[in-house]
Amino acid sequence: MIQLSQRMVALGTDRSEIREAYAFAQMRAAEVGAEKVDDFSIGNPSVPAPATVAEAVHQLVDTVDPIKLHGYTPAQGDAAVRQALAEDLNRRYGTKYPADSLYLTAGAAGALSCVLAALGCPGDEFLTFAPYFPEYKVFVESAGGTLTVVPANIEDFQIDFAAFSAALTPAVKGVLINSPNNPTGVVYSEETIRRLAETLTEKSREYGHPIWLISDEPYREIVYQTQPLPWVPSWYDNTLVCYSYSKSLSLPGQRIGYVLVPPQVQEAELVYAAVCGAGRALGYVCAPSLFQLVAAQCAGQTAELAVYRRNRDLLLDALREMGYTCAQPDGAFYLFPRTPEPDAAAFCQRARKYDLILVSGDSFGCPGHVRISYCVPTEQIQRALPKFQALAKEYGLIK
């Protein structure tokens, strides 16, 4: 019998619930026709990338030496690209980040993996807040740490500070946040970010070591509220930002993102070196070269995001009218309603009778809820509403 990492075998054979639901939807589409299956399982943007992306790709292919275009860049990314991305952030947030604050990665997953490997020592504890993206646990444990989940405040999904304070012991190395949030679509308010920063500053001083704040921000531009999204590093110095262009530019398959290590981070040069070292150890050096250059040309732009707001309003209003309860999502492209029975997995299974594919909140650390990814064509939502209504009638939400 060959000897393999049993943890890696388990990760490879026990797929995430999101991927399992997506695979089931693909199978059903092949059996009964895609037009009969309403798949809300995965956050795969239906809005095309802006025309400027295609224009940049064509211009780069036509004008740049193929050796440079498709060759290796420095491990942390092309210097001119990093400078362009830093200038975009400085223009938007009034900061003075240099190019060497940025480490380019294969999406936000690569960014998170590098940050956690850079910060984490064996046995370190990291906190996050339910509901949370399930891969956080994989990333933290791969870095040798453990993930502690602070229970959700299911009324509005802002931070429950009493529960957070109880969990924030001296053993905690870092805190992971995600706003706008996957799976709720909730945006942390400025008041929440302010209290979070004050708590972390106070406890870092009390415990005698920095508590790192890791801000996972792939949905940063997808917001519907009128007030500006808080720029987290301006509230808390020891913040590391993980970003991806997957959602803002509708480029999930191109795997381009970055880690930002702001200069005000404690021993920033050493932290940046650790991020670079983590990229080296994980084999994450040199993010895709062509899309480094595309990101530099398209920084600050977005796809046509208005369709997500229309989808949210259509689906949220309809579900509430049917009797479902759902917190207000002011960003991203997810709804996270409560299920009419405590067993969310059973609710998702019943939904499959109608070829309505949803993801249980259990895997996000929040039972009794279901994630609906509405980054789909509006016509699909309109087609699916009678299915949600039929479910509501089954559960007695509609008389």
One Martini backbone bead per residue (centre of mass of N, CA, C, O) as a GRO file, in nm:
protein
  399
    1MET     BB    1   0.094   0.037   0.025
    2ILE     BB    2   0.075   0.350  -0.022
    3GLN     BB    3   0.209   0.661   0.089
    4LEU     BB    4  -0.011   0.916   0.203
    5SER     BB    5  -0.178   1.194   0.247
    6GLN     BB    6  -0.472   1.184   0.412
    7ARG     BB    7  -0.556   1.475   0.391
    8MET     BB    8  -0.534   1.496   0.079
    9VAL     BB    9  -0.727   1.270   0.014
   10ALA     BB   10  -0.971   1.399   0.150
   11LEU     BB   11  -0.974   1.662  -0.019
   12GLY     BB   12  -0.996   1.504  -0.302
   13THR     BB   13  -1.273   1.328  -0.224
   14ASP     BB   14  -1.405   1.573  -0.047
   15ARG     BB   15  -1.595   1.781  -0.166
   16SER     BB   16  -1.733   2.057  -0.182
   17GLU     BB   17  -2.054   2.159  -0.174
   18ILE     BB   18  -2.037   2.351  -0.408
   19ARG     BB   19  -1.910   2.151  -0.616
   20GLU     BB   20  -2.126   1.935  -0.592
   21ALA     BB   21  -2.365   2.107  -0.687
   22TYR     BB   22  -2.244   2.185  -0.960
   23ALA     BB   23  -2.214   1.895  -1.066
   24PHE     BB   24  -2.512   1.823  -1.048
   25ALA     BB   25  -2.611   2.040  -1.244
   26GLN     BB   26  -2.454   1.932  -1.489
   27MET     BB   27  -2.588   1.655  -1.495
   28ARG     BB   28  -2.884   1.753  -1.525
   29ALA     BB   29  -2.845   1.913  -1.787
   30ALA     BB   30  -2.769   1.659  -1.955
   31GLU     BB   31  -3.049   1.512  -1.901
   32VAL     BB   32  -3.282   1.773  -1.930
   33GLY     BB   33  -3.160   2.048  -1.960
   34ALA     BB   34  -3.054   2.365  -1.895
   35GLU     BB   35  -3.347   2.510  -1.899
   36LYS     BB   36  -3.438   2.324  -1.627
   37VAL     BB   37  -3.188   2.437  -1.469
   38ASP     BB   38  -3.136   2.603  -1.145
   39ASP     BB   39  -2.823   2.744  -1.079
   40PHE     BB   40  -2.705   2.861  -0.734
   41SER     BB   41  -2.401   2.755  -0.638
   42ILE     BB   42  -2.201   2.958  -0.798
   43GLY     BB   43  -1.949   3.229  -0.829
   44ASN     BB   44  -2.014   3.280  -1.159
   45PRO     BB   45  -1.997   3.517  -1.366
   46SER     BB   46  -2.233   3.644  -1.615
   47VAL     BB   47  -2.073   3.886  -1.660
   48PRO     BB   48  -1.885   4.032  -1.869
   49ALA     BB   49  -1.616   4.154  -1.952
   50PRO     BB   50  -1.485   4.425  -2.032
   51ALA     BB   51  -1.382   4.553  -2.328
   52THR     BB   52  -1.096   4.637  -2.220
   53VAL     BB   53  -0.986   4.354  -2.192
   54ALA     BB   54  -0.984   4.268  -2.488
   55GLU     BB   55  -0.818   4.510  -2.582
   56ALA     BB   56  -0.568   4.446  -2.412
   57VAL     BB   57  -0.508   4.169  -2.522
   58HIS     BB   58  -0.472   4.249  -2.820
   59GLN     BB   59  -0.254   4.465  -2.776
   60LEU     BB   60  -0.047   4.280  -2.641
   61VAL     BB   61  -0.024   4.062  -2.862
   62ASP     BB   62   0.055   4.277  -3.094
   63THR     BB   63   0.309   4.444  -2.920
   64VAL     BB   64   0.435   4.220  -2.749
   65ASP     BB   65   0.673   4.033  -2.668
   66PRO     BB   66   0.631   3.699  -2.626
   67ILE     BB   67   0.845   3.657  -2.408
   68LYS     BB   68   0.717   3.864  -2.214
   69LEU     BB   69   0.416   3.783  -2.221
   70HIS     BB   70   0.490   3.451  -2.145
   71GLY     BB   71   0.687   3.497  -1.932
   72TYR     BB   72   0.861   3.552  -1.676
   73THR     BB   73   0.847   3.699  -1.373
   74PRO     BB   74   0.883   3.808  -1.104
   75ALA     BB   75   0.770   3.657  -0.830
   76GLN     BB   76   0.588   3.924  -0.737
   77GLY     BB   77   0.597   4.068  -1.004
   78ASP     BB   78   0.570   4.315  -1.202
   79ALA     BB   79   0.676   4.629  -1.138
   80ALA     BB   80   0.483   4.798  -1.320
   81VAL     BB   81   0.226   4.665  -1.224
   82ARG     BB   82   0.251   4.729  -0.923
   83GLN     BB   83   0.253   5.032  -0.965
   84ALA     BB   84  -0.027   5.059  -1.097
   85LEU     BB   85  -0.186   4.935  -0.856
   86ALA     BB   86  -0.091   5.135  -0.643
   87GLU     BB   87  -0.201   5.392  -0.784
   88ASP     BB   88  -0.494   5.309  -0.770
   89LEU     BB   89  -0.516   5.299  -0.462
   90ASN     BB   90  -0.416   5.588  -0.405
   91ARG     BB   91  -0.645   5.731  -0.560
   92ARG     BB   92  -0.889   5.601  -0.391
   93TYR     BB   93  -0.744   5.619  -0.068
   94GLY     BB   94  -0.503   5.820  -0.004
   95THR     BB   95  -0.234   5.679  -0.050
   96LYS     BB   96   0.137   5.544  -0.032
   97TYR     BB   97   0.190   5.296  -0.209
   98PRO     BB   98   0.416   5.081  -0.307
   99ALA     BB   99   0.503   4.829  -0.509
  100ASP     BB  100   0.632   4.666  -0.248
  101SER     BB  101   0.327   4.598  -0.130
  102LEU     BB  102   0.303   4.390  -0.371
  103TYR     BB  103   0.165   4.054  -0.435
  104LEU     BB  104   0.122   3.844  -0.687
  105THR     BB  105  -0.160   3.627  -0.770
  106ALA     BB  106  -0.377   3.341  -0.781
  107GLY     BB  107  -0.573   3.505  -0.650
  108ALA     BB  108  -0.722   3.497  -0.338
  109ALA     BB  109  -0.629   3.215  -0.264
  110GLY     BB  110  -0.328   3.272  -0.297
  111ALA     BB  111  -0.320   3.505  -0.098
  112LEU     BB  112  -0.415   3.356   0.157
  113SER     BB  113  -0.202   3.134   0.155
  114CYS     BB  114   0.041   3.325   0.185
  115VAL     BB  115  -0.038   3.473   0.445
  116LEU     BB  116  -0.075   3.223   0.631
  117ALA     BB  117   0.214   3.112   0.583
  118ALA     BB  118   0.360   3.370   0.687
  119LEU     BB  119   0.221   3.385   0.983
  120GLY     BB  120   0.222   3.086   1.043
  121CYS     BB  121   0.245   2.867   1.315
  122PRO     BB  122   0.249   2.602   1.485
  123GLY     BB  123  -0.073   2.630   1.648
  124ASP     BB  124  -0.209   2.856   1.545
  125GLU     BB  125  -0.468   3.100   1.580
  126PHE     BB  126  -0.773   3.159   1.401
  127LEU     BB  127  -1.022   3.393   1.315
  128THR     BB  128  -1.375   3.381   1.240
  129PHE     BB  129  -1.696   3.445   1.078
  130ALA     BB  130  -2.007   3.361   1.083
  131PRO     BB  131  -2.021   3.321   0.782
  132TYR     BB  132  -1.788   3.125   0.575
  133PHE     BB  133  -1.547   3.038   0.374
  134PRO     BB  134  -1.456   2.708   0.367
  135GLU     BB  135  -1.143   2.740   0.279
  136TYR     BB  136  -1.021   2.860   0.532
  137LYS     BB  137  -0.963   2.596   0.677
  138VAL     BB  138  -0.765   2.485   0.472
  139PHE     BB  139  -0.558   2.718   0.479
  140VAL     BB  140  -0.492   2.717   0.780
  141GLU     BB  141  -0.412   2.413   0.809
  142SER     BB  142  -0.183   2.427   0.592
  143ALA     BB  143  -0.027   2.640   0.797
  144GLY     BB  144  -0.069   2.493   1.098
  145GLY     BB  145  -0.344   2.576   1.195
  146THR     BB  146  -0.637   2.709   1.357
  147LEU     BB  147  -0.997   2.736   1.338
  148THR     BB  148  -1.205   2.985   1.473
  149VAL     BB  149  -1.560   3.027   1.520
  150VAL     BB  150  -1.770   3.286   1.523
  151PRO     BB  151  -2.071   3.336   1.580
  152ALA     BB  152  -2.361   3.431   1.448
  153ASN     BB  153  -2.550   3.719   1.355
  154ILE     BB  154  -2.863   3.657   1.213
  155GLU     BB  155  -2.990   3.942   1.177
  156ASP     BB  156  -2.713   4.104   1.020
  157PHE     BB  157  -2.404   3.994   1.021
  158GLN     BB  158  -2.263   4.124   1.223
  159ILE     BB  159  -2.064   4.160   1.479
  160ASP     BB  160  -2.024   3.972   1.774
  161PHE     BB  161  -1.855   4.115   2.034
  162ALA     BB  162  -1.891   3.920   2.266
  163ALA     BB  163  -1.792   3.665   2.116
  164PHE     BB  164  -1.523   3.780   2.020
  165SER     BB  165  -1.394   3.848   2.296
  166ALA     BB  166  -1.404   3.554   2.402
  167ALA     BB  167  -1.212   3.443   2.154
  168LEU     BB  168  -0.978   3.666   2.215
  169THR     BB  169  -0.695   3.533   2.269
  170PRO     BB  170  -0.349   3.504   2.299
  171ALA     BB  171  -0.348   3.271   2.063
  172VAL     BB  172  -0.416   3.480   1.856
  173LYS     BB  173  -0.290   3.577   1.535
  174GLY     BB  174  -0.568   3.603   1.360
  175VAL     BB  175  -0.811   3.779   1.143
  176LEU     BB  176  -1.092   3.695   0.939
  177ILE     BB  177  -1.233   3.886   0.672
  178ASN     BB  178  -1.557   3.943   0.473
  179SER     BB  179  -1.605   4.245   0.277
  180PRO     BB  180  -1.808   4.145   0.118
  181ASN     BB  181  -2.007   3.860   0.173
  182ASN     BB  182  -1.936   3.510   0.183
  183PRO     BB  183  -2.286   3.437   0.170
  184THR     BB  184  -2.467   3.717   0.244
  185GLY     BB  185  -2.383   4.022   0.131
  186VAL     BB  186  -2.268   4.162   0.363
  187VAL     BB  187  -2.175   4.478   0.505
  188TYR     BB  188  -1.955   4.631   0.681
  189SER     BB  189  -1.961   4.870   0.887
  190GLU     BB  190  -1.799   5.130   1.017
  191GLU     BB  191  -1.861   5.053   1.309
  192THR     BB  192  -1.751   4.767   1.293
  193ILE     BB  193  -1.460   4.841   1.209
  194ARG     BB  194  -1.399   5.022   1.448
  195ARG     BB  195  -1.440   4.808   1.673
  196LEU     BB  196  -1.240   4.606   1.566
  197ALA     BB  197  -0.989   4.788   1.582
  198GLU     BB  198  -1.006   4.852   1.884
  199THR     BB  199  -0.989   4.561   1.985
  200LEU     BB  200  -0.716   4.485   1.850
  201THR     BB  201  -0.546   4.707   1.978
  202GLU     BB  202  -0.598   4.635   2.274
  203LYS     BB  203  -0.507   4.329   2.260
  204SER     BB  204  -0.223   4.370   2.152
  205ARG     BB  205  -0.128   4.529   2.397
  206GLU     BB  206  -0.202   4.321   2.619
  207TYR     BB  207  -0.038   4.066   2.474
  208GLY     BB  208   0.233   4.167   2.310
  209HIS     BB  209   0.099   4.128   2.014
  210PRO     BB  210   0.011   4.100   1.706
  211ILE     BB  211  -0.306   4.122   1.539
  212TRP     BB  212  -0.403   4.006   1.252
  213LEU     BB  213  -0.563   4.147   0.963
  214ILE     BB  214  -0.760   3.969   0.722
  215SER     BB  215  -0.867   4.100   0.409
  216ASP     BB  216  -1.125   3.970   0.212
  217GLU     BB  217  -1.178   4.137  -0.133
  218PRO     BB  218  -1.339   4.029  -0.409
  219TYR     BB  219  -1.616   4.236  -0.354
  220ARG     BB  220  -1.553   4.544  -0.332
  221GLU     BB  221  -1.724   4.662  -0.596
  222ILE     BB  222  -1.989   4.501  -0.491
  223VAL     BB  223  -2.211   4.761  -0.432
  224TYR     BB  224  -2.534   4.927  -0.307
  225GLN     BB  225  -2.458   5.134  -0.130
  226THR     BB  226  -2.392   5.474  -0.060
  227GLN     BB  227  -2.183   5.421   0.126
  228PRO     BB  228  -1.870   5.377   0.178
  229LEU     BB  229  -1.628   5.157   0.186
  230PRO     BB  230  -1.426   5.050   0.410
  231TRP     BB  231  -1.082   5.104   0.459
  232VAL     BB  232  -0.920   4.902   0.663
  233PRO     BB  233  -0.618   5.015   0.688
  234SER     BB  234  -0.726   5.298   0.807
  235TRP     BB  235  -0.809   5.152   1.094
  236TYR     BB  236  -0.573   4.916   1.071
  237ASP     BB  237  -0.245   4.857   1.049
  238ASN     BB  238  -0.251   4.522   1.074
  239THR     BB  239  -0.326   4.495   0.754
  240LEU     BB  240  -0.418   4.244   0.518
  241VAL     BB  241  -0.471   4.221   0.166
  242CYS     BB  242  -0.708   4.030  -0.030
  243TYR     BB  243  -0.719   3.998  -0.391
  244SER     BB  244  -0.952   4.001  -0.681
  245TYR     BB  245  -1.056   4.001  -1.039
  246SER     BB  246  -1.292   3.795  -1.072
  247LYS     BB  247  -1.543   3.996  -1.015
  248SER     BB  248  -1.494   4.288  -1.121
  249LEU     BB  249  -1.386   4.155  -1.423
  250SER     BB  250  -1.475   3.868  -1.488
  251LEU     BB  251  -1.192   3.656  -1.404
  252PRO     BB  252  -1.180   3.363  -1.262
  253GLY     BB  253  -0.992   3.188  -1.473
  254GLN     BB  254  -0.719   3.382  -1.454
  255ARG     BB  255  -0.585   3.421  -1.181
  256ILE     BB  256  -0.593   3.736  -1.037
  257GLY     BB  257  -0.396   3.896  -0.775
  258TYR     BB  258  -0.338   4.008  -0.423
  259VAL     BB  259  -0.105   4.133  -0.188
  260LEU     BB  260  -0.129   4.365   0.084
  261VAL     BB  261   0.148   4.551   0.242
  262PRO     BB  262   0.145   4.792   0.434
  263PRO     BB  263   0.374   5.013   0.569
  264GLN     BB  264   0.227   5.019   0.868
  265VAL     BB  265   0.314   4.758   0.921
  266GLN     BB  266   0.465   4.561   1.124
  267GLU     BB  267   0.739   4.494   0.980
  268ALA     BB  268   0.685   4.503   0.664
  269GLU     BB  269   0.936   4.381   0.525
  270LEU     BB  270   0.917   4.108   0.671
  271VAL     BB  271   0.633   4.032   0.583
  272TYR     BB  272   0.686   4.045   0.280
  273ALA     BB  273   0.904   3.827   0.284
  274ALA     BB  274   0.711   3.605   0.386
  275VAL     BB  275   0.526   3.610   0.142
  276CYS     BB  276   0.744   3.538  -0.062
  277GLY     BB  277   0.823   3.271   0.077
  278ALA     BB  278   0.546   3.140   0.052
  279GLY     BB  279   0.533   3.141  -0.255
  280ARG     BB  280   0.778   2.962  -0.288
  281ALA     BB  281   0.685   2.713  -0.118
  282LEU     BB  282   0.401   2.686  -0.288
  283GLY     BB  283   0.444   2.774  -0.599
  284TYR     BB  284   0.340   3.108  -0.637
  285VAL     BB  285   0.508   3.213  -0.859
  286CYS     BB  286   0.413   3.397  -1.096
  287ALA     BB  287   0.175   3.524  -1.218
  288PRO     BB  288  -0.005   3.561  -1.479
  289SER     BB  289   0.136   3.752  -1.718
  290LEU     BB  290  -0.085   3.866  -1.900
  291PHE     BB  291  -0.282   3.946  -1.648
  292GLN     BB  292  -0.103   4.150  -1.528
  293LEU     BB  293  -0.121   4.354  -1.766
  294VAL     BB  294  -0.426   4.380  -1.766
  295ALA     BB  295  -0.459   4.486  -1.478
  296ALA     BB  296  -0.299   4.747  -1.523
  297GLN     BB  297  -0.500   4.861  -1.747
  298CYS     BB  298  -0.783   4.787  -1.557
  299ALA     BB  299  -0.758   4.942  -1.315
  300GLY     BB  300  -1.072   5.037  -1.162
  301GLN     BB  301  -1.243   4.860  -1.317
  302THR     BB  302  -1.558   4.721  -1.444
  303ALA     BB  303  -1.808   4.557  -1.482
  304GLU     BB  304  -2.149   4.521  -1.533
  305LEU     BB  305  -2.315   4.550  -1.215
  306ALA     BB  306  -2.626   4.618  -1.228
  307VAL     BB  307  -2.746   4.329  -1.258
  308TYR     BB  308  -2.710   4.244  -0.963
  309ARG     BB  309  -2.914   4.438  -0.843
  310ARG     BB  310  -3.157   4.339  -0.999
  311ASN     BB  311  -3.142   4.050  -0.896
  312ARG     BB  312  -3.168   4.108  -0.600
  313ASP     BB  313  -3.439   4.256  -0.599
  314LEU     BB  314  -3.607   4.036  -0.731
  315LEU     BB  315  -3.543   3.801  -0.529
  316LEU     BB  316  -3.584   3.930  -0.251
  317ASP     BB  317  -3.874   4.028  -0.283
  318ALA     BB  318  -3.997   3.753  -0.352
  319LEU     BB  319  -3.914   3.592  -0.100
  320ARG     BB  320  -4.050   3.773   0.108
  321GLU     BB  321  -4.338   3.737  -0.007
  322MET     BB  322  -4.322   3.413   0.050
  323GLY     BB  323  -4.174   3.411   0.366
  324TYR     BB  324  -3.891   3.468   0.366
  325THR     BB  325  -3.581   3.509   0.546
  326CYS     BB  326  -3.361   3.805   0.495
  327ALA     BB  327  -3.085   3.960   0.488
  328GLN     BB  328  -2.933   4.246   0.394
  329PRO     BB  329  -2.777   4.281   0.080
  330ASP     BB  330  -2.492   4.518  -0.009
  331GLY     BB  331  -2.335   4.278  -0.162
  332ALA     BB  332  -2.234   4.107  -0.393
  333PHE     BB  333  -2.405   3.768  -0.507
  334TYR     BB  334  -2.585   3.701  -0.232
  335LEU     BB  335  -2.803   3.489  -0.059
  336PHE     BB  336  -2.917   3.413   0.309
  337PRO     BB  337  -3.159   3.240   0.389
  338ARG     BB  338  -3.382   3.102   0.572
  339THR     BB  339  -3.499   2.802   0.656
  340PRO     BB  340  -3.808   2.630   0.714
  341GLU     BB  341  -3.590   2.438   0.829
  342PRO     BB  342  -3.322   2.333   1.014
  343ASP     BB  343  -3.249   2.149   0.762
  344ALA     BB  344  -3.077   2.259   0.495
  345ALA     BB  345  -3.012   2.000   0.338
  346ALA     BB  346  -3.308   1.912   0.306
  347PHE     BB  347  -3.397   2.158   0.149
  348CYS     BB  348  -3.202   2.117  -0.092
  349GLN     BB  349  -3.314   1.840  -0.167
  350ARG     BB  350  -3.602   1.937  -0.228
  351ALA     BB  351  -3.521   2.141  -0.452
  352ARG     BB  352  -3.426   1.917  -0.659
  353LYS     BB  353  -3.707   1.839  -0.764
  354TYR     BB  354  -3.690   2.131  -0.935
  355ASP     BB  355  -3.405   2.200  -1.027
  356LEU     BB  356  -3.291   2.342  -0.755
  357ILE     BB  357  -2.970   2.487  -0.685
  358LEU     BB  358  -2.825   2.470  -0.364
  359VAL     BB  359  -2.658   2.586  -0.055
  360SER     BB  360  -2.570   2.502   0.239
  361GLY     BB  361  -2.487   2.660   0.550
  362ASP     BB  362  -2.310   2.448   0.695
  363SER     BB  363  -2.035   2.497   0.533
  364PHE     BB  364  -2.044   2.810   0.663
  365GLY     BB  365  -2.129   2.786   0.977
  366CYS     BB  366  -2.471   2.813   0.915
  367PRO     BB  367  -2.733   2.692   1.007
  368GLY     BB  368  -3.051   2.741   0.853
  369HIS     BB  369  -2.928   2.799   0.566
  370VAL     BB  370  -2.896   2.950   0.229
  371ARG     BB  371  -2.726   2.967  -0.075
  372ILE     BB  372  -2.762   3.230  -0.328
  373SER     BB  373  -2.645   3.263  -0.656
  374TYR     BB  374  -2.710   3.569  -0.862
  375CYS     BB  375  -2.483   3.536  -1.105
  376VAL     BB  376  -2.720   3.544  -1.328
  377PRO     BB  377  -2.949   3.540  -1.538
  378THR     BB  378  -3.248   3.692  -1.507
  379GLU     BB  379  -3.416   3.466  -1.642
  380GLN     BB  380  -3.356   3.254  -1.425
  381ILE     BB  381  -3.502   3.387  -1.193
  382GLN     BB  382  -3.781   3.398  -1.322
  383ARG     BB  383  -3.797   3.084  -1.363
  384ALA     BB  384  -3.751   3.013  -1.041
  385LEU     BB  385  -3.982   3.137  -0.871
  386PRO     BB  386  -4.192   2.900  -0.878
  387LYS     BB  387  -4.010   2.710  -0.713
  388PHE     BB  388  -3.996   2.875  -0.455
  389GLN     BB  389  -4.305   2.875  -0.421
  390ALA     BB  390  -4.347   2.571  -0.394
  391LEU     BB  391  -4.178   2.547  -0.139
  392ALA     BB  392  -4.337   2.742   0.036
  393LYS     BB  393  -4.596   2.567   0.029
  394GLU     BB  394  -4.481   2.311   0.157
  395TYR     BB  395  -4.408   2.493   0.432
  396GLY     BB  396  -4.642   2.720   0.477
  397LEU     BB  397  -4.578   3.022   0.380
  398ILE     BB  398  -4.812   2.961   0.183
  399LYS     BB  399  -5.171   2.941   0.159
   0.00000   0.00000   0.00000
